[in-house]
Amino acid sequence: MFASAPDQAIVMRLTASRRGSLSFSATLSREADANARAEAPNRVVLEGRAIPNGERHAGEPKTGVQFRAVLHVRARGGMTTIDGQRIVVTGADSALLLLNAGTSMRSLDVKLPTRGYDALAAAHLADYQRLYRRVTFQMNAPAPDLPTDERLRRVASGVTDTALEPLYFQFGRYLLIASSRPGTLPANLQGIWNDLLAPPWESKYTININTEMNYWPAEVTNLSELHEPLFDLVEKARDDGRRVARQMYNAPGFVLHHNTDGWGHAVPIDGVGSGIWPMGAAWLSLHFWDHYEFTHDRAFLARRAYPVMKEAAEFLLATATRDGQGRLLIGPSISPENRYKTRDGQIGKLCMSPTMDIEIAHALFTRVAGAARILGLDEPFAQAVLKARDKLPPLRIGSHGQLLEWLEEYEEPDPGHRHISHLFALHPGNQIAPRTTPELARAARTALERRLAAGSGHTGWSRAWIINFWARLEEGAKAHENIVALLAKSTHPNMFDNHPPFQIDGNFGGTAGMAEMLLQSHAWEIALFPALPAAWGSGSLTGLRARGNVGVDLEWANGKGTRARLSTAADQWLVVRPPSGATPAITGPGGARVEVTQNANGTVQFLARSRQVYVVDLASR
């Protein structure tokens, strides 16, 4: 059985060891709100409407997505008949079952492929392998000859199985390949694997971390085109986002709050504690910039990225207010989805300019101004956003040496909270980094340690974010410790992430974190092996991508990076940061030694020519 993207069908082939011995019946069903009927001797149709809970007992439903599924059976030999709503096959040699479905969101016109199994399977494999085989991850570690669920149980009991980690990495890529193809909806909280009529959080798009995390591996693990469904959804949401910005805030631009859905709804939902957070559009727009940075697709920047980023920035500029200190404040807002305790003992959620909002605004203003100047557009607007960026409140350090989560230092009623939003500037942002802002990096580390000491990381996606934090802090052992914790405590037997309940974002975040341990390119340089853990021994990871449209292959031995291969798509200067203590020797086409410049900050740079491969030998230490 397989789900074929090129043929848009789930395909099942049934065979038997003896001719004429295959008999079965098949139908389609749903727990509620659907009816099946036979349409032909070998075809069953299921039709219905996904009725919202509030309308289920209120007479004829007026809303809800209509759906239509078709099951078609092609049996070889024997007899195929209909019994009520079932297809009955008796005495066949083999059978091919084809299933497809459509909804009124796109089309109810359901088509099924006409070609045979061999052609279906070949097309499916070619399509899938085109994406999957771009990246290989090998760990020279023994892999026990055991099923995956048993290996996970062993990890949970304390047994070391580093060979399981490349499998988990590639499983994350597989999940994105399976759930986010161009022209489809983006991956939501359960990907495409939700099996409930009323799933947790309606299996929507929670955009104060979870949806963004789903797409962290897209660019770096060489699945760039799978980012497109997220861009489509954000562009769809602009219409309602503009309406809400205008009617609720009397502002231009567009706004999204902490949650949206397949229709791109922009209104705040779920109450003050999570819903009054106006930064969803701003954060999502940063994904457009990431796509540009990794691909250097100038047409994408002009046509799609810049308009979205500009509208998100226009909203923030219009709604920001000056305080008595001349600072530019954003809000009202919250620090997702946390609470604080005031000096007089009150528990609060609403605030102005929580740290995460400052960090997202800083990132957006910087990038939209950069995009405007790359495109030669809107210089007055670029100057305005940079001026506004410089008036945002500075990031502050608290009495424990921790990065503060709010403008003031409050007592935290929930010090082990699953959200660690105020470290956005460490990851996925780049405002905080160990070498450029060492004091803030130490404060971020302290904040992370305090959260962990109080029990944070108890949800799968939170643990996955923690892996990325430690990778950015260049703490390979700590990052690996949290990979093991993710596998041991937050992974179901089938390797799905466990929030709990099942939620797919932890898988994607874990995959991104492993890539981040070996390759980083957020700080205007290509950092090689920034957080390689000793536990990974020897291995290789090929096919990664760095910002600047650079391909990267990596090799390591005995816990140390040994070699990297960099491939370029255009003439450009490459700035490379080797691991500490390594003196890289760089060779180009034909093995010719490349002249490099040694920079005072420990990086080297050289002019790379278009479509050439450069080998960075790190064996010398």
GITADA-V592455 format. One line per field, one symbol per residue. psi: psi as a letter, one per 40 degrees, with the letter a starting at -180 (. if undefined). A space follows every 50 residues. Layout:
psi->???
This chain:
psi->iihhddefihhhhhiieiieehhiiiaiiidifihiiheiefhhhhiahg hideedffahieahhiihihhhhhihiahhihgbeihhhhfidiihhhhi iiiedcieghiiieiiddddddddddddddddedhihhhgihhigiiddd ddddddeehhgdedddddddddddddddegiheiiihadebeeheidgih fefaghfeddddddededddfffdeeddddddddddedddddddddddef iaaiiiaeiaaeefieiiieiddddghfeddddddddddddddddfgddd ddddddddddddddddddeiihaeeeihihaiaihhfiiihideeihidi ihgiddddddddddddddddddddefifdddddddddddeeiiihihaee eihididihiihdgefidhfdeededheafdhidddgddddddddddddd dddeeieeidddddddddddddefgdddddddddddddefhideeiihdi ahheddddddddddddddhifeffihhhfdfhideebiaihieiiiiefh ihiiiihfeihdiihhhieihihhhhhiihehhihhiaheehhhhihhid eeiiiihhihfihhhhhedh.
